Amino acid sequence: MKKSKQFWVFAVLAIAIYAAIQFMISGGFLNNFYSNTLIFMGINIMLAVSLHLVIGITGQFSLGHAGFLAVGAYVSAILTMKLDLPFIAAILIAGIAAALAGLVVGIPSLRLRGDYLAIATLGFAEIIRIIFLNIDYVGGAAGMQVTHLTTWTYTFICLFVTILVIVNFTNSRHGRACIAVRENEIAADAMGINTTYYKVLAFAIGSFFAGVAGALYAHNFYIIQPANFGFLKSIDILIYVVLGGLGSLSGAIVATILLTIVSTFLQDFPETRMIIYSLVLIIVMLYRPKGLMGKMEFTDYLKMWMKPKGGSQHEQ
């Protein structure tokens, strides 16, 4: 009953935010620059939340998220531009293709741990990028032109579903098994948890939503190039998760919003953009070494604020 109430509060709040932003876009209060920034922010949040499941919940250090983003982007672009499929079908198929890629790399790689896993997933992302770089069918190094189909409505629906699925997965017995793997894999294995299965499952779900984000990404920028999906893109997504706080979905969302805004409005200062961006990261990590929210969620802070202060009247 309590979880059902939280869901409806989240759903009503999300719909209210969507309606307010859609009204401002339709009414001309938000120009193309701001609407594109909101869409880009939504895509980044999807990437951060999907990686949060892999790193923050399951504790697997992956640097291959840009590879899954690339798979989703190119598969969706081929489906819409070459095969004339509807955009919605392209989004779903792009997610499935990325999930399959996640299984292909996850099943052998997730037997590794720590730095070795990071190197393996990074290698996968680079392999994907090089493959697209050398395929003339998708434009090679010059890139592939894509029709602009991504809208605020598509972005919001995909973002809403991503957060809803990952929150429910985290709160389920499967999510608790993933958290057990993160806390102590040897102990989890000794208690009968199939650690490899849950690591691969989390990896596949995270890859699916990265692929969906890739489809939105491809159809938002008119052209996609292999250079867009390099090592630094994986690092950007990793920064969102770490800066927000490992294990905090709310923190990943807050950090993504903050860094997207900072990065977007520093575009007018190309010479000093990365210096200021880096200073923001350093200052935040100095004062919040566990991330902006640590392992706390918005609901945890609400419970703290709503907790009665000073004890009961009988104690007084």
N, C-alpha and C positions, 0 to 999 in steps of 0.2 A: 504493500500500500504506500509506504514511504517513497520507494523507488519510482512508483507510478506517478506520484505527486511531483517528484523532482523532474521526471520526464516532461510532464505537461507544462511545468514552469519554464523549462528549457525551450520547449517547442513554441510556446506563446511568445517568449522573449525573442527567439530567433526570427519568428514570423514578423514581429513588430519591427525589428531591425531591417529585415528585408523590405518590408512595405515602405518604411521611411526612406531608405536609400533609393528604392525604385521610384518613389514619388519625386524625389529630388532630381533623379536622372531624367525622368519623363518630363518634368516641369522646366528643365533647362537650368536648374540651380547648380548642377554639377556638370562641368564641361567634359570633353573627351579625355583630357589629361587626368582629372580626378577619378572619373569612372574607370579608366584603364588602370590607374593606381590601385583602386579597390579590387578589381579583378585579379591583378598581379598579386596583391596581398592575400586574396583568397586561395590562389594557387600555391603560394608559399606556405600558407597555413596547412594546406592538405599535405604538402611534402613534409613539413615539420612533424605533424601529428602521426603520419605513417611511419616516419623514422623513429619517433618517440616509442612506438610499439616495439620496434626491434631493439633499440638501445636502452631506452628508459625503463621499459617493462620487462623485457627478456634478458637484458644485459649483454647483448651481442654487438660488439664494436664493428659496425659496417661502414665502409666508405664507397659503397657501390650504388648509392641511391640515384646518382646522375645517370647511370646506365639504364635503370628501370624507367626513369623519366624519358630518356631517349627512345627506348622501345615503344612506350606509349605514344610519344610525339610522332615518330615516323610511321608506325602502324596506322594510327588514325589519319595521318595525312595521306597515306597511300589509299586508304579506304574511301575517303571523301573526294580526293582529287583525281585518282586513277580509276576507281571502281564505282564512283558516284553513289556510294551508300549514304544513308541519312546520318547526320551528326551524332544523334543519340546512339545508334548502333555502333558507330565508330568509337565512341567513348567506352562503351561496354567491352567491345572486342579488344581495344587497346589495353584496358585493365586486365583482361584475361591473358593477353599475350605477355604482359609484364609479369603477371603472377606465375605463368609457366616458366618464364625466364628466371624468376626467383626460385622456383623449384629446381631448375637445372643447375643453378649455381649453389643453391642452399643445401641440397642433399649431400654433395661431397664436401662442401666448404665448412658447414656448421659442425663438423666433427673437430674442427680447429677451434682455438680459443685466443682471445686477446689480440695481440699485435699480428699474429699469423692470420687470423680471420680478416682483420682489416686489410692486410696486404692482398689476400686472395680476392676479396670483394672489390678492392681498388683495381686489381688486374682485370676482373670481369668487366668493370665499367669502361676501362680503356679498350678492351677487345671490342665491345659493342660500338664504341666511338670510331675505331679504326675500320670496322666492317662497313658502317654507313659512309665513312669517308671515301671508301673505294668502290661503292656501288653507284654506277652512273644512272641507274633507274630512279634514284632519289636525289640526283643532282650532284653527288660527290661532295667535294670540298666547297663548291659554289653554293650549295644548299638547295632547298626545295621550296618553291613558292606555294603558299597555302592561303586559301580564302579565309577571310575573317568571319568566323561563326560563333566564337565565344562571346557570351553576353553575361551580364550580372546575374540573370535568372539561372542560367546553366551553372555558373560558378557557385552560386548560393546553394542550389540543390545538391550538387556534388559535395560541397563542403559540409553541409548539414548531415548527409548520409555518412560521410567519412567519420565525423566526430561521433555520431550516434553509434555506429558499428564498433568503433574502437573503445568507446566508453563502456558499452555493454559487454564487449569481449573481455575488457580488463576486470570488470566486476563479476564475471562468470567464473566457474570452477577452472575453465581453461586459462583465464587470466591469472588466477591465483597460482596455477601450476607454473606459468611463465615467470611470475614474481619469485616463486620458490627457486626456479632455475637461476634467476638473477642473483638472489641472495647467497645461495650455496648450491652449485650444481651437483657436487658429490653427494651432499646430504639429500637433495631432491631425488637423485638416482637411487640412493639407498632406501628411500621411502616408497619406491615403486613407481615414481613418475618417469614416463618415457621422455627423457630430456631432449633427445634428437627430434622426436616427433613434434614437440611443442616449439622448439626453436625453428624448425622448418615451417610449421604452421604460421607462426608470427611473421616470419620472413615472407611467406607467400601473401599474407594479408597486407603487409606493408608495401610489398611490390605492386599488388593490385591497385592500391590507391595512388601510388606514385605514377603508375601507368595512366590512370584516369586524369591525374594532374597534368601529365605529359600531353594528353589529347587537348585539354583546355589551353595549355601553354602553346602548342603548335598553331592552334587556330586563333590565337590572340595577337601574334606578331608578324603575320603575313609571310614570313620566311623562317625556315629552320636550317641551321647549319651544325655539322658535327662539333664545331668549336664551342657551341653553346652548352655542351654536355661534358665538359672536361673535368679534370680533378678538382678545380676550384669550385665548381658547382656543387659537388658533393660536400666540400668543406663548408660552403655557405649554409647548406641544409643542416649539417652537423652543428654549426655555431648556433642556429636557432634553438636546437634541442638542449645543448649544453648551457647556453646563456639563460634559458628559461628555468633550468633546474632538471637534472636527470631524474626521471620518475614523475614529473609533474606535467600533465597535459595542458593545464591552464597556463603554466609557465612557458611552455613551448609556443602557445598562441600569443601570449603577451610579448615575448621576445621577438617573434616573427613580425608582429604589427609594428613594434618599436623600430626594428632594424630596417624594415621595408620603407617606413616613413623617412628615417634618417638617410638611407641610401638614395631614395627618390629625390629628396629635396637638396641633396648635395651634388646632383648632376650638373648644376650651374657652376660648380667649382671643380672642374676635372683635375686640376693640378694638386689640389689639397684634399680631394674627396676621400681617398683611401687613408690618408693620415688622420683626418677627423674621425672617420669610421672606426679605425683601429683604436684611437684614443677613447672613444665611447665604450668599446669592448673592454679595454684595459681598466677603465675607471669602474665600470659595473662589476667586473670580476674581483677587483680589489676590495670593494665595499660589500659585495655579495658573492663570496667565493663558492657557495653552493648553488649559485644561480639566483635569478630574481625571486623565485618562489620555493626554492629547495625541492622538497617532495610534497609540498602543500598544494591543495586545489582551492578554487574559489569557494567551494562548499565548506571547506575546513575553516576558512576565514569568516564566513558567514556564521558558522556555529560559534566561533570564538566571540564575535561581536554581539550575537544574540544571547550569549550566556549571561545570566543575571549576575550583577556585581554586588559585592558587599554582604553576601549571604542572605538568609531569610529573615523575616521580621522576628521570628522566635529567637534567633541567635542574637538579635540586637537587644 
